[in-house]
Each structure stands twice: as structure tokens, then as C-alpha cells.
Amino acid sequence: MTRVSLKDLIAGARAGLLVSFPTDTVPALAALPEKAGLIFAAKQRSQDKPLILMAASAEDLWPYVKGSENEYKLWREVVSKYWPGGLTLVLPASDRVPAVMNPKDPTTIGIRVPDSAIAQNILAQTGPLATTSANFSSQPPLSTMAEIEAQFPEVLTLAATEFLGEMSGVGVPSTVAKWTGRNWQILRQGTIKLDF
């Protein structure tokens, strides 16, 4: 049985184990950034599909990206409008991002702050985590802890008593927007309709 308390899930994540928790979009499969290989293995995910770095606040994520003063200003404006929420920004990666997060193109990293109290609580205590939806690659995202537990018996999930009535996510992945150096390119339309 891998359903655990919030405290044990956080301890497990910090110890380098695979964990899953609800977010505002779809449940996340998560691990420390340097342990991202565990996610690729568990999901049978192709190496050309990068993971997202999720954190409790934008301040926790800025060290993982690099840009000019002007770019930071622009990115912060977007973030202040849409975060926390279902928007992933793909930005130039700093050297703090382990290459295993994005094996085919380690020069970029997707970052996001979820609009979910339980996810933020976990991330505030673990620091930024490598994340993706909890499902086998190319399958629809799983929506309940029971489904995740059945498909990923080795992953730590939260016991039902730990949800404290928080609604599950909307079931639609985040919108993904990539910074091209001049403007934004929408890679995936998700929960947020962008207005740049």
C-alpha cells in the first residue's frame, strides 16, 4: 500500500522517491529534478518529451531560467497575470537544471506554479520538482489516486484523508507557451486562453 500521509509523501519526495499529488489541472507524477529519470522510466516516456519544473512560487523557479533583464521583466508580467494557474512557460534553462529533465534539448525548461493549495503545500516543503501528468505516455491523464495507485504501484500517493475536501483538478493539462526570444509560441492549448 503506497497511500501515505502528507508528511510521509513530502519526506519520500525529498528522499528521491516518485510521488503523485493533485494539482489544479491533472494529478502530477513528481520527483526531485535530478531524479527525473525515474519519471521517464515509470511512464515509459520518450526522451524527447521534456518534464515540467513545478514550484510553490515564481521566486523558486527564476534560478532555473536565464534571460536578459528585459526578458525577465516580460516573463514576470506574464507570470503575475496567470500564476498560480494552468500555464507552463518554456524558457531558456540555466545551468541549475539537470540535463535529465529535458534530455533532447537541455537548453530549455518548462516551469509552472499550480493553483492548488495541496500542491503548493507539498512544493513549498520539497522545493521545485520535476513533474508531468500521472499516466503511461500517450495515454489519457489519470484522474484519481486509486487509478494512479493501480497503474504505478511503486509511487507514493496521498491517503484520502489528506485531501481535506480539496477538489480535484479540471482534468485538462496546462497551456504550454514557449519563449522564442521575441514572442510566445503556443505549444499546447490547455486550461488557460492566453492574451499576450
C-alpha positions as CSV (number, residue, x, y, z in Angstrom):
1,M,0.0,0.0,0.0
2,T,1.6,3.3,-1.1
3,R,-1.0,5.7,0.1
4,V,0.7,7.8,2.7
5,S,0.3,10.9,4.9
6,L,1.2,14.3,3.6
7,K,4.3,14.3,5.8
8,D,5.4,10.9,4.5
9,L,4.8,11.9,0.9
10,I,7.0,15.1,1.4
11,A,9.7,13.0,3.1
12,G,9.6,10.5,0.3
13,A,9.9,13.1,-2.4
14,R,12.9,14.7,-0.6
15,A,14.5,11.2,-0.3
16,G,14.3,10.9,-4.1
17,L,11.2,8.7,-4.4
18,L,8.5,9.0,-7.1
19,V,5.3,10.7,-5.7
20,S,1.9,11.8,-7.1
21,F,-0.3,14.6,-5.9
22,P,-3.3,16.6,-7.1
23,T,-2.8,19.9,-8.9
24,D,-5.2,22.4,-10.5
25,T,-5.1,20.6,-13.8
26,V,-4.4,16.9,-13.7
27,P,-2.6,14.9,-11.0
28,A,1.2,15.1,-11.1
29,L,3.8,12.4,-11.1
30,A,6.8,14.1,-9.5
31,A,10.4,13.6,-8.4
32,L,13.4,15.7,-7.5
33,P,14.8,17.3,-10.7
34,E,18.0,15.2,-10.5
35,K,15.8,12.0,-10.2
36,A,13.7,12.9,-13.3
37,G,14.9,9.6,-14.9
38,L,12.5,7.8,-12.6
39,I,9.6,9.5,-14.2
40,F,10.7,8.7,-17.8
41,A,11.1,5.0,-16.7
42,A,7.8,4.8,-14.9
43,K,5.8,6.4,-17.7
44,Q,7.7,4.7,-20.5
45,R,8.1,8.2,-21.8
46,S,10.1,9.1,-24.8
47,Q,13.3,11.2,-24.1
48,D,12.2,13.9,-26.5
49,K,9.2,14.8,-24.2
50,P,10.6,17.1,-21.5
51,L,9.3,17.4,-18.0
52,I,8.0,20.5,-16.2
53,L,9.6,22.0,-13.2
54,M,6.8,22.9,-10.8
55,A,7.2,25.0,-7.6
56,A,5.2,26.8,-4.9
57,S,6.2,30.2,-6.2
58,A,7.8,32.0,-9.2
59,E,10.7,33.1,-6.9
60,D,11.6,29.4,-6.5
61,L,11.8,29.0,-10.3
62,W,13.7,32.0,-11.5
63,P,17.1,30.5,-10.6
64,Y,16.4,27.7,-13.2
65,V,16.0,30.0,-16.1
66,K,18.2,32.6,-17.8
67,G,17.5,35.7,-19.8
68,S,18.1,39.3,-20.3
69,E,16.8,42.0,-17.9
70,N,14.2,42.8,-20.4
71,E,13.1,39.2,-20.8
72,Y,12.8,38.7,-17.1
73,K,10.6,41.8,-16.9
74,L,8.4,40.5,-19.6
75,W,8.2,37.0,-18.1
76,R,7.4,38.4,-14.7
77,E,4.5,40.4,-16.2
78,V,3.0,37.2,-17.7
79,V,3.5,35.2,-14.5
80,S,1.9,37.9,-12.4
81,K,-1.2,37.7,-14.6
82,Y,-1.5,33.9,-15.0
83,W,0.2,32.3,-11.9
84,P,-0.7,30.4,-9.9
85,G,-2.5,28.6,-12.6
86,G,-2.6,26.3,-15.6
87,L,0.1,27.9,-17.7
88,T,3.5,26.4,-18.3
89,L,6.2,28.7,-19.7
90,V,9.1,27.1,-21.7
91,L,12.1,29.4,-21.1
92,P,15.9,29.2,-21.6
93,A,17.3,26.9,-18.9
94,S,20.1,27.9,-16.5
95,D,22.8,25.5,-15.6
96,R,20.9,24.6,-12.4
97,V,18.5,22.4,-14.5
98,P,19.7,18.8,-14.6
99,A,20.0,17.6,-18.2
100,V,17.9,14.6,-17.4
101,M,14.8,16.9,-17.2
102,N,15.0,17.5,-20.9
103,P,17.4,15.0,-22.4
104,K,17.0,16.0,-26.1
105,D,17.1,19.8,-25.5
106,P,18.6,20.7,-22.2
107,T,18.7,24.4,-23.2
108,T,15.0,24.9,-22.3
109,I,12.8,24.2,-19.3
110,G,9.1,24.4,-18.7
111,I,8.1,26.0,-15.4
112,R,4.8,26.3,-13.6
113,V,3.2,27.3,-10.3
114,P,-0.1,25.3,-9.8
115,D,-3.2,27.0,-8.3
116,S,-3.7,24.2,-5.8
117,A,-3.3,24.5,-2.0
118,I,-2.2,20.9,-1.5
119,A,0.3,21.0,-4.4
120,Q,1.7,24.3,-3.1
121,N,2.0,23.0,0.4
122,I,4.0,20.0,-0.9
123,L,6.2,22.0,-3.2
124,A,6.9,24.6,-0.5
125,Q,8.5,21.9,1.5
126,T,10.2,19.9,-1.2
127,G,11.4,22.7,-3.4
128,P,10.9,22.6,-7.2
129,L,10.0,19.1,-8.5
130,A,10.2,17.6,-12.0
131,T,6.6,16.8,-12.9
132,T,4.3,15.5,-15.6
133,S,0.8,14.1,-15.8
134,A,0.3,10.7,-14.0
135,N,-0.3,8.2,-16.8
136,F,1.6,6.0,-19.2
137,S,3.0,8.0,-22.1
138,S,0.4,8.8,-24.8
139,Q,-2.5,7.5,-22.6
140,P,-5.1,9.9,-21.1
141,P,-4.2,11.5,-17.8
142,L,-5.4,9.5,-14.8
143,S,-7.8,11.5,-12.5
144,T,-8.0,9.6,-9.2
145,M,-5.4,8.5,-6.7
146,A,-6.9,4.9,-7.0
147,E,-6.2,4.9,-10.7
148,I,-2.7,6.2,-10.2
149,E,-2.0,3.6,-7.4
150,A,-3.2,0.8,-9.8
151,Q,-1.0,1.9,-12.7
152,F,2.0,3.0,-10.6
153,P,2.1,0.7,-7.5
154,E,5.6,2.0,-6.7
155,V,4.6,5.7,-6.5
156,L,3.7,7.3,-3.2
157,T,0.2,8.8,-3.3
158,L,-1.8,10.7,-0.7
159,A,-4.2,8.9,1.6
160,A,-7.8,10.1,1.0
161,T,-7.8,11.7,4.5
162,E,-5.1,14.1,3.4
163,F,-7.2,15.9,0.7
164,L,-9.3,17.9,3.2
165,G,-12.0,18.3,0.7
166,E,-9.9,20.0,-2.0
167,M,-11.5,19.5,-5.4
168,S,-9.5,17.6,-7.9
169,G,-8.2,19.5,-10.9
170,V,-10.1,20.4,-14.0
171,G,-8.8,17.3,-15.8
172,V,-7.3,19.4,-18.7
173,P,-3.5,19.9,-18.9
174,S,-1.8,23.3,-18.6
175,T,-1.4,25.6,-21.6
176,V,2.2,25.5,-22.8
177,A,3.8,28.7,-24.2
178,K,7.4,28.8,-25.4
179,W,9.5,32.0,-25.4
180,T,11.2,32.2,-28.9
181,G,13.4,35.1,-28.0
182,R,11.0,37.6,-29.5
183,N,7.5,36.4,-28.7
184,W,5.4,33.4,-27.4
185,Q,4.6,30.3,-29.4
186,I,1.7,28.1,-28.1
187,L,2.9,24.5,-28.0
188,R,-0.3,23.2,-26.3
189,Q,-3.6,24.8,-25.7
190,G,-4.9,23.8,-22.3
191,T,-6.9,25.4,-19.5
192,I,-5.7,29.0,-20.0
193,K,-6.5,31.0,-23.1
194,L,-3.6,33.4,-23.5
195,D,-3.9,37.0,-24.2
196,F,-0.3,38.4,-24.9
